[in-house]
Every structure is written in C-alpha cells, then in structure tokens.
Amino acid sequence: MSEMNPYQQPAADVAVARTAGELVLGEPKKITVSDAMGWFGQGKEMLAGNWGLVIGSLVVVMLLNMAVQFIPFIGWLAGMFLMTLLYAGVVKIFYRLDSEGSAEFADLFAGFSENTGPLVILALIQMAVYVVAIIAAVAMVFLVMGFDMNMLNAMEAGQMPQPAAGGAAIGITIALMFVLFVGMGFLFYFSIPLVFLGNMGPGEALGVSFKACLKNLLPLILYGIVATILVAVAMIPLFLGLLLAGPLLAGAYYASFKQVFVE
C-alpha cells in the first residue's frame, strides 16, 4: 500500500474561486427566447430588498450624466468616459447582489479604481467608432439626397431637399444605416462587464461581445423589443415608472451577461 504524500498536489481539478471582478468565463453560449425573457425575472430576484440602493445609484448616474453635459465643448466626451466607468459600477453592484446577496453604494464608483485603464480605452474606442459611424451615416444621406448647392440652399431656407435617388435607394440606405448601428450595439453590448468582471482587453471584449450577440440574434432582438415596450410604458406616468423599469432592466442586463458567458 502506498503512503499518502501530504505535499502532493490533489489529482482532481480544483474549482477556480469566484471573486469580485474575476469570473470564470467560457465561450458565448447559445440561449433561447425563453431564456432571454427569463432575464427580467432574474433581475427582479436580485433586486429583492435592494430596490432603494439600485434606484439611488441609477438616479446618481443620470444626474451626473446631465451635469457633465453642461461642460463647454467637452461635455459629451466627458459624459462618455463617465458613463463607461459608472456602468461598470452598476455591473459591480449586481455582481455583488448575485454572489454575496448585498452591495454598497460605493460599488457604483468601482470603475474608478478597478480596471480603470481598460475601461478608459474602451470608452476611447467607443467614441472613435461613434464618430466614424456618424460620418458614414451623414455620407450615405448626402449620397442619396444628392449633395449640391441646391441642397444646401434648400436646407438654409428650412426646406426639405428632394432626394436625387429613388425610393429603392432610400430604402437600401436606411437599411444599411440600421445594420451599421445595430452592429455597433453588438460590439459594445457586453463589452463593459467583459472588461470589468472578465478582465478581458478592450479589443478582445468587443470581438467577443459581437460574436455573442450574433450567436443569439433572435433572442436579443425579441428581448430588446420587450425592453423598449417596458420603457415606453414606464414613461407614461410622468417618467416615474422609470424608477422601477430602470433597475429591472439593469438587473436583466447582468442576468443576460451571466447566462451567456459565465461557466
């Protein structure tokens, strides 16, 4: 009989510890429409007893975003960086609610001290992509409308310039613009939690996010439609319904990330 060596490493695989900011991520999983609809319920479960914390955090995010917009010339730029860091904090709040059952308001600012560099780079990439997309969209509009002096004169006179192209060309242009901006959404949809919690580089996170969204195209489209309807209904009573819809959607977003990526 062989004796047990007390210094020998265990033969069985040891599970990787799940700690804040370090999740065990795998390849993006394919989910069903039913799974996507279940994200709302999972988000609601995490909010139990924590509505005040999440509502307060999202209100602060909104107020800070509004405040930086008043900074001359660079307000929109500052807002993009600020929102990236604060959204990472919102993800941290739901990560702790999910894994520990509790969170703190200070978690909202975790992006300013954890993985800050990659998040800032992600914001820079996002800004560059948005600028390129806007330029491309404007160029497509000019091509369809027919960019000439008559068009400029009509715009200066407050008149709607007549398109040089026919209806088919306009339809194709609108479809291309839609695909362009949906593709942008796919790039950035999962990028913040992948960088902040998954410790991915910004470039890798963008590629993985796009792959995951493309892999789950139908569930995400239907989820987006339901989420849009929820927001529209929540806005009816003087926008007060957003105090409930906002936290629910934030929880559903974390639930989507967890189900698609976490092993």
N, C-alpha and C positions, 0 to 999 in steps of 0.2 A: 504494500500500500504506500502510495506516495504521500509525503507530508505536504501540508499547505504552506506555501511561502507567503508570509504576511506582507512582503514588499512587492509581490507580483500584482500587476495591473489586472483588473477584472476583465474576463473574457467577453462578457456581454457588453453591448453598446450602452453607453450612459447617455441619458437624455440631456440635451442642452438646456441649461437653466434659462427660464424666461424672465428677463429683467427689463426694466423700463428702458425703452429705446433700442432694445435688441430682441427682435422677434425671429423665430425660425421660419423663414420664407421659402416657398417652393415655386415651381413653375406655375404660372397662372392657370387656375382650374376653370373648366367649363361649367357654368351653372345654368339652371333652368329659369324660366319665367316665374315659376312658383318660388324659387329661392329668392329672386330679386324682390318679389312682393313681400317676402318674409322679413326683409331688412327693416321695414317700418316697425314691425312688432319687436324685433331685436333691439332697435334703438329705443323704443318705449320702455322696454325692460331695464335697460341700463340707466334710464332717467328716473326710475322709481326712487323717491326720496332725495333726488338731486336736481329737481327742476329749477330751484332757485339759483343754484350755482351756475348751471348752464345758461339760463336766461340772462343772469347778470353778466356772464362772460361775453355772450353774444352782443348784448347791448353795449358793452365797453368796446368791442371790436367795431361795431357800427359807428359809435361816437368818435373813436379815434380816426377811423377812415374819413369821416366827414370833416374832422378838424384839419387833417393834413391837406385836404383839397384846397384850403384857403392859402396855402403857402404859394407865393407868386412863382410862376414859371415851372417849378419842380414839384408841385403838389401831386400830380398824377404819378410821377416817378416815385416819390416818397411813399405814396399810397400802395404801390405795387410791392415794394420791399416790405413795408409794414404788414400788409395783409398776408404775405407769404409766411412771415415769422409768427404772426398771430394765429393763422390757420394751423400751423404746426402745434401751437399751444392748445388749440381746441382738440386736435387729434390726441395730444398727450392726456388731456382731461378724460376723454372717452377710453383711452387705453387703460388708465388707472381705474376708472369705474368698472371696466370689464374684468381686469385682472386682480384688483385689490378691493373692489366694492366701494371705494371712496376716492375723492380727489380734492384738490385745494385750488382756490382762486389763483394762487401764484403759478400754478401749472400753465395758465394761459400765456405766460411770458417765458416758457421753457425754450422757445425757439431763439431767444436772445442769448442763451448760454449753452445750448446743446445743439451740435451740428449746425452752428450758425453759418460757418463758411460755405458749406454745400448749399444751404438754403438761399444764401445771398446770390450764389452763382446761378441757382435755379431761377431766381427772380430776374436776373440779368438775361438769361436765355429766354424766359417768358416775354420780357419786354421786347427783345430783338425779334422774336417770332411774331408778336402782335404788330410791330411796326411794318415788318415785311408783308404780313397778311393784309394790312390796311392799304399799303401801297399797291399790292397786287389787285385788291378789290377795286380801288379807285381806277387803276389802269384798265381793268375789264369794263368798268362803267363807261369810261371815255371811249374805248374801242367800239362799244355798242352804240353809244349815243352819237358818235362822230365828233371828235374834238376839232373844232374850228372856231373862227371868230364869231360866226353866227350863234354858236352855242354859248360862248362867253357873253355876248350881248344879251341873249335871252335870259341867262342867269342873273346878270346885273339888273335887268329890268324886272326881275321877280317872276319871270315866266318859266314854264316847264319846257325845256328844249325837246324838240322832236327827235326820236331815235333814228339814226341812219340805217340801222339794221331792222329786219322784220321781226315778227313775233317769235318765230322759232329761235332766232339768235338770242333774243332777250331771255327766253325760257332756258336756253342752254347756259347762258351767263349766270342766271340766278341759281341754277342747279350747281354750277361749278363753284360759286361763292358759298353755297350751303355746304358742299363737300369740303371746301377749304376750312371753314370754321368748325365743322364737326371734327375734322382731322386734328385741328388744334386742341379741341376739347379732349380728344382721346389722348393726346400727348401729355396733357397736364392733369388729367382727372385723378390718377392715383400717385402722381409724382411726389407730392409733399409727404404723405406717410411712408412711401418707399425710401425717400431720402432720410426723413427724420427718425422713423422707427426701424426701418430696414437697413439703415446705414449704407445705402447704395449711393454711388456717384450720380450727379445730376443727369449726365448723358445716358447712363445705363437706366436710370429711373424713367426717363422719358420714353426710351425704347420699350421697356417692359410694360409701362402703362398703356402705350399704344397697342401692343400685342394683346394685352389682357382685354381691352375694350373691343378690339376687332374680333377676338375669340368669342365674346359674349354680346355681340351686336344687338340681337333681338331683345334679350332680357333688359339690357341697358336702355334701349330706346323706349320700351314699354314702361320701365321704371321712371325714366325721365318724363314721360307724358303724365303719369300719375302724380309725380312730384310737382310738375308745373300746374296741374289742376288744383292740387292741395294748396299751393302758394296763392293761386288766383282766388280761391275761396277764402283763404285766410286774410286776404287784403280787403275783403268787402266791409267788415265792421271796423272802419277807420284804421286799418292796418294792425289792429290789436291782435288779430288771430295769428300774426307772425310770431308773437311771443311764445306760442305753442308750436307752430309749424317749424320755426327755425331750429329749436332744439331737437325736434323729432327727426328732421332731415339731417342734422349733423350726426345724430346717433345712427341713422340709417347709412350714412356715408361711411362711418367707421365700420359698421357691420359688413358693408359691401367689400371693403378692403380686406377685412379679416377672412371672409369666406372665400374670396378669390385667391388669396395669397398665403395665408398662414397655414402651416402644416399642423 
